[in-house]
Amino acid sequence: MKLERIRTGLLGYGLSGSVFHAPLLSVLDEFDIKKVMTSRKEQVNREIPEAETVSSIEDITNDPEIDLVIVTTPSGLHFEAAKECLLAGKHVVLEKPMTATAEEAEELMNIAEEKGLRLSVYHNRRWDNDFLTIKQLIDEGRLGEVNTFHASYDRFRPNVRQRWREQKGPGSGALYDLGSHLIDQALHLFGMPETVTAQVAAQREGAETDDYFHVVLHYGKLQAILHSGSIVPANGPRYQIHGSKGSFIKYGIDGQEDALRSGQKPVGESWGTDVPENYGELTVVEGEEVKKEIVETLPGSYLTYYKELSASIKNGGKLPVTAEEGLNVIRIIEAARTSSELKKTVSIDQ
């Protein structure tokens, strides 16, 4: 049976559900949010009046009219929720990180394959404007053979807050949270590394989980350096990419998250565009001549994820992010944690 609109259930309506998923689905004709599992009934009634608020996952999994479930619960609860949804015959999107362990991710993949269901992970920052620009420059060969990829996701949040991401528990901490984004971007560009060297630490007073990481993915002579700190009052470049022909330096961060947080809808020609003062600088070496060029940032588009997901569910096309790609991010996180604990470089089994 051909699906017209994909009837969707949303598990959770915190930051992820209310900012990164519902606003996107609300402007796409391909999706229809039917049910939301949350205690925030008034907020859902105000923002998605056509959706029904429910109190249990069974209210969604037992509903034969639900085609797709988006899991935005805390990371440590992803596995059980996704497993229940898959066993009920629903397609599933998992907010990143996919799961707390690679073993859990593999089990979900096996269930989805056995049942012929779509299982994807919402690694939305593949569609950040800066990353799309970097990918195009690399794909066009304008940097030559890349030897160093340096990406930072720094913040100034010196005080520990009472929220699950900053409390002890499976899937919590900066490496699972912000690290998932940077790792996925690196793997999307370069594939799985040969080895990983990492330092994962807690720098803030009273921290219950990691709030700092420095992860290096080794690809022979190519080094992908992924870094994050929570006590960074002034940010340096977000990206520094160096190759045999040139370098690209980029400051600032994609503005889609801030726009969504402020209540803006992801529509219009200006959506996802960068401010000119944050355009990156490309330096190219041609013989003895050095040329510098300001590169206009490509527009970002988180909507692309859901457009591609819709096409995959309806027509059997490729998923925007596969379950295997989500699993590989968890494999790198586990390797990084092991490297940090043992204070040594860890090999990745290909």
C-alpha positions in Angstrom: 0.0 0.0 0.0 1.4 3.4 -1.0 1.6 5.9 1.9 0.2 9.3 1.3 1.3 11.2 4.4 3.5 9.4 6.9 1.6 9.1 10.1 4.0 9.9 12.8 4.3 9.4 16.6 6.8 11.5 18.6 8.3 10.0 21.8 9.2 13.0 24.0 8.7 16.7 23.6 11.7 18.2 25.3 14.3 20.2 23.5 14.9 17.6 20.8 11.2 16.9 20.1 10.0 20.4 20.2 12.9 22.2 18.5 14.6 19.8 16.2 11.8 17.6 15.0 8.2 18.9 15.3 8.9 22.3 13.6 10.4 20.5 10.6 7.6 17.9 10.3 5.0 20.7 10.6 6.1 22.4 7.4 6.4 19.2 5.3 3.4 17.8 3.5 4.9 14.3 3.7 4.3 13.9 7.4 1.4 14.1 9.8 2.1 14.2 13.5 -0.7 12.1 15.0 0.5 11.5 18.6 3.1 12.8 21.0 4.1 11.0 24.2 4.8 13.7 26.8 3.6 15.3 30.0 3.8 18.7 28.3 0.2 18.6 27.1 -0.4 22.4 27.0 2.7 23.0 25.0 1.8 20.3 22.4 -1.8 21.7 22.2 -0.4 25.1 21.5 2.3 24.1 19.0 0.8 21.0 17.3 -3.0 21.4 18.0 -3.8 18.6 15.6 -1.8 16.0 17.5 -3.1 13.9 20.4 -1.0 13.9 23.6 -0.6 10.4 25.2 1.1 9.2 28.3 2.7 5.9 27.3 4.6 4.3 24.5 1.9 1.7 24.1 -0.5 4.4 23.1 1.7 4.8 20.0 3.0 1.3 19.4 -0.5 -0.3 19.6 -2.0 2.2 17.2 -2.2 0.6 13.7 -2.4 4.0 12.1 1.1 5.1 13.2 3.7 4.4 10.5 6.8 6.1 11.9 8.0 6.8 15.5 10.6 9.4 16.3 12.5 8.6 19.5 13.7 11.8 21.4 13.8 10.3 24.9 17.1 10.6 26.9 19.9 8.6 25.2 20.0 5.8 27.7 16.3 5.0 26.9 16.8 4.9 23.1 17.3 1.2 22.9 14.3 -0.1 24.8 12.0 2.5 23.1 13.2 1.8 19.6 13.1 -2.0 20.1 9.5 -1.8 21.2 8.5 0.3 18.3 10.3 -1.9 15.7 8.7 -5.1 17.2 5.4 -3.3 16.8 6.1 -2.9 13.1 6.9 0.8 13.1 9.7 2.6 11.2 12.0 4.4 13.6 14.1 7.5 13.7 16.4 7.8 16.7 17.7 11.1 17.9 21.5 11.0 18.1 23.4 9.2 19.7 21.7 6.1 18.3 22.2 4.1 21.5 24.5 3.9 24.5 26.3 0.8 23.2 27.3 -0.7 19.9 25.7 -4.0 21.0 22.3 -2.3 21.4 22.6 -0.6 18.0 23.4 -4.0 16.4 20.4 -5.6 18.0 18.1 -2.8 16.7 19.6 -3.2 13.2 18.9 -6.9 13.2 15.3 -6.4 14.2 14.7 -3.7 11.6 16.3 -5.9 8.9 14.2 -9.0 9.9 11.0 -7.0 9.8 11.8 -4.9 6.7 11.6 -1.6 8.5 13.4 1.7 8.1 15.8 2.6 11.0 17.6 5.8 10.8 19.5 8.2 13.2 19.0 12.0 13.2 22.5 13.2 12.6 21.2 16.6 11.4 24.5 18.4 11.4 25.4 16.8 8.1 23.1 19.6 6.9 24.7 22.5 8.7 25.7 25.2 6.2 29.4 25.2 7.2 29.7 21.4 6.8 27.9 21.4 3.5 30.4 24.0 2.3 33.4 22.0 3.5 32.1 18.8 1.9 31.7 20.6 -1.5 35.2 22.1 -1.3 36.7 18.6 -0.6 34.6 16.9 -3.2 35.6 19.4 -5.8 39.3 18.8 -4.9 39.9 22.5 -4.1 42.0 21.6 -1.1 43.8 18.7 -2.8 44.5 15.7 -0.7 43.3 16.5 2.8 45.9 15.8 5.6 44.3 17.5 8.6 40.7 18.0 9.5 40.1 19.9 12.7 36.6 20.5 14.1 35.7 22.2 17.4 32.4 22.4 19.3 33.2 24.6 22.2 30.8 26.3 24.6 31.0 28.5 27.7 28.9 26.7 30.2 31.0 26.7 33.3 28.2 25.7 35.7 26.8 22.2 35.8 23.1 22.1 35.2 20.5 19.6 36.5 19.6 17.8 33.3 20.1 14.2 32.2 22.9 15.0 29.7 25.1 16.3 32.6 24.2 13.5 35.1 25.7 10.1 35.4 24.0 7.5 33.2 24.2 5.6 29.9 24.6 7.9 26.9 25.2 11.1 28.9 28.1 13.5 28.7 29.7 15.7 26.0 31.2 12.9 24.0 27.9 11.2 23.4 26.1 14.6 22.9 28.4 16.9 20.9 30.9 14.3 20.0 28.2 12.4 18.0 27.9 15.3 15.7 31.6 15.8 15.0 32.3 12.0 14.7 29.5 11.6 12.2 30.7 14.4 10.1 34.3 13.0 10.1 33.0 9.5 9.2 30.8 10.9 6.5 33.8 12.6 4.9 36.5 10.0 5.4 34.9 6.7 6.5 36.1 4.6 9.5 39.6 5.3 10.8 42.3 2.8 11.4 42.9 3.9 15.1 41.6 6.3 17.7 43.4 8.3 20.3 41.4 10.3 22.8 41.3 12.2 26.1 37.8 12.4 27.7 37.6 14.4 30.9 35.4 16.4 33.3 36.8 19.9 33.8 34.0 21.7 35.6 33.6 21.7 39.4 30.9 19.3 40.4 30.7 17.6 37.0 29.2 14.2 37.1 30.1 13.2 33.5 32.5 14.3 30.8 32.4 17.9 29.6 35.6 17.9 27.6 37.0 15.7 24.8 39.9 15.7 22.4 39.6 12.8 19.9 41.9 12.1 17.0 40.9 9.7 14.3 43.9 8.3 12.4 43.7 7.6 8.7 47.3 7.0 7.9 48.7 10.5 7.2 45.2 12.1 7.4 44.4 13.1 11.0 40.8 14.1 12.0 40.9 16.1 15.2 37.6 16.5 17.1 37.5 18.8 20.1 35.0 20.2 22.6 35.2 22.1 25.9 32.6 23.6 28.1 34.7 26.4 29.7 35.6 28.3 26.5 34.8 32.0 26.8 36.1 32.9 23.3 35.8 30.5 20.4 38.5 30.0 17.8 37.8 28.6 14.3 35.1 26.0 14.2 36.8 24.2 11.3 40.3 24.1 10.0 41.0 21.9 7.0 44.4 21.6 5.4 45.3 19.8 2.2 48.0 19.5 -0.5 46.6 22.5 -2.4 45.1 24.7 0.2 43.4 25.4 3.5 39.9 26.4 4.6 39.3 28.2 7.9 35.7 28.8 9.1 34.4 30.7 12.2 30.9 30.7 13.6 28.2 28.1 13.7 25.2 27.2 11.6 22.2 29.3 12.8 19.4 26.8 12.3 19.3 25.7 15.9 19.1 29.2 17.2 16.4 30.0 14.7 14.3 26.9 15.7 14.8 27.7 19.4 13.4 31.2 18.8 10.3 29.7 17.2 11.0 30.4 13.6 9.7 28.0 11.0 12.3 26.5 8.6 10.9 28.1 5.4 11.9 30.9 3.1 14.9 31.7 0.9 17.0 33.0 3.8 16.6 29.8 5.9 20.0 28.2 6.7 22.0 31.0 5.2 25.2 32.3 6.9 26.1 35.8 7.9 28.7 37.3 5.6 31.2 38.0 8.4 31.3 34.2 9.1 32.1 33.2 5.5 35.1 31.0 5.5 38.5 31.8 4.0 40.1 29.5 1.4 43.8 29.8 0.9 45.2 28.1 -2.3 48.8 27.6 -3.2 49.6 27.6 -6.9 53.3 27.2 -7.4 54.9 30.1 -5.5 51.7 32.1 -5.6 49.3 32.2 -2.6 45.7 33.2 -3.3 43.1 33.9 -0.7 39.3 33.8 -1.3 36.2 34.3 0.8 33.8 31.4 0.2 30.1 32.1 0.6 28.6 29.5 2.8 26.0 27.2 1.2 22.6 27.3 2.8 22.0 24.7 5.5 18.8 22.5 5.5 17.7 20.2 8.3 14.6 19.7 6.2 16.6 17.6 3.7 16.9 14.8 6.3 13.1 14.4 6.5 12.6 14.8 2.8 15.1 12.0 2.1 13.5 9.9 4.9 10.1 10.3 3.3 11.4 9.2 -0.1 13.1 6.2 1.6 9.9 5.1 3.4 7.6 5.6 0.4 9.8 4.5 -2.5 12.5 2.4 -0.9 15.3 4.9 -1.6 18.5 5.3 0.5 18.1 6.6 4.0 19.5 10.0 4.8 21.5 8.4 7.6 21.6 4.6 7.8 21.5 2.5 11.0 25.0 1.3 10.2 26.3 4.9 10.1 24.7 5.5 13.5 26.3 2.3 14.8 29.7 3.4 13.6 29.5 6.6 15.6 28.9 4.6 18.7 31.8 2.3 17.9 34.1 5.4 17.7 32.7 6.8 21.0 33.4 3.4 22.7 36.9 3.3 21.3 37.5 6.9 22.4 36.4 6.2 26.0 38.6 3.1 26.0 41.6 5.1 24.7 41.1 7.7 27.3 40.8 5.2 30.1 43.8 3.2 29.0 45.8 6.2 27.9 46.7 4.6 24.6 45.7 4.4 20.9 43.0 1.9 20.2 42.5 0.0 16.9 39.2 0.0 15.0 38.2 -3.4 13.6 37.0 -2.7 10.0 
